[in-house]
């Protein structure tokens, strides 16, 4: 038995095939986006967090809230690491009235430069 298919039915069949392929494509794109986002959620090491704090201060963030936002860390993490950096003399704390401001010491500048230099050397070695 042969079946006659009119042009309208053929368009509907073709359209449903195309839309199902689009849905599969959308699902693949959503999965790729999820992988990229999960890769972005990989936690930083304590060293990376400390270097991000030093970099934020070097780039002009002086107040704790500015440092927190620029280094992209929570308040609790900032307090812990900032206290450690002050104790080790990488950052100097200055009080202005009831407010605190932070600035890099020469030791902090040197360690940040060394860290940046090491990263550049590693990245250039990976490109070769």
N, C-alpha and C positions, 0 to 999 in steps of 0.2 A: 504494500500500500504506500503510495507516494503522498507526500504531504506538501501542500502549497503554502509557502510562507510569504506573506505580503511584506512590503517594505517597512511598514510600521512595526510589525513584530520583529523583523530583523534588526531594526534600530534599537528596540527595547532590549533584545538579547545582547547586542554589541555594547550598549550602554551599561548593562549590568555587569558585563565582563570587565569593562574599563573601570567602573566604580569599585569593583571588588579588587582589581589590581591597585587602584589608588589607595584603598583601605589597607592593603598589605604594605604598600610603600609608606603610608602614614605610620603604620605599626613599626616598621623598620626604623623610620626616622625617630619615632618616640623612644625606641629602645636605644638608639645611638645617643640621643640627648640624655637619657638616663645614665648611660655609661660615662659620658663626659661629665655630668653633674656629680656622679659618685666619685670620679677621679678627683674632682675639685674638692671633695670633702675629706680627702686624705689628711690626716692630722700632721701638723708640723712638729718637729722635734723641739726640745727645750732650747737647743742652740739656735734653731731658726727663729723661734719666737723672740729670744733675747736680741738677735741681730736685727729683727724687724723693729723692735723697740728702739734700739740704738739708731737705726736708719731713720725712724720717725722723728726722733729728737734732733738728729743731724739736719733733717730737712725742714726744721723750724717748729715742730710741735713742742710746746713748752709745758702746757698744762696737762694734767693726767688724762682728762677726757679727750683732749686732742690726740694725745699719744695712743690712747685706747682705740680710737676710730681709725687713725692712720695705720696702726699696726694690725688692725682687724682682729682684736682679741677682746675677751670679756673683762669686766672690771676685776673680778677675783683673780684671773690669770695675770692681769697687769700689776695688781698690788704685790703679788708674790714675786714676779720676775723683776719688777722695778726695785723692790727692797733689796733683792739679791744683787742687782747691778750697782746700787748705791753702796752697799756693804763692801763690794769688791772694787770700789772706786772707779767704775767705768762711767758712772753718771753722778753728777753733783746736784744735790737738792738745795734749793734756796727758798726761804719763806718770805713772802711779801704780805704782811698783815696776817690774815688767816688763810691765805692761799699759798700753794706750793707751785714752784716752777722747777723744771729740770733742764740741765744742759750737760753736754758731753764733756768729759775731762780729756786730757791728752791721751790717757790710757784707753779711753773709750773710742776715740778717733782712730788710734793705732790699731786696735783690735778689729774695728769695722773695716778699715782699709785692708788689713791682712785677710779677713774673711772674704771680702769682695774679690781680692786678687786671686785667692784660691779657687773661688767659683769660676772666675773668668778662665783660669788655666784649665780647669776640668772641662768646661764647656768648649774651649778651643780644641782640646785633645779629642773630644767626642766628634768634632766636625771633620777631623782628618781621616 
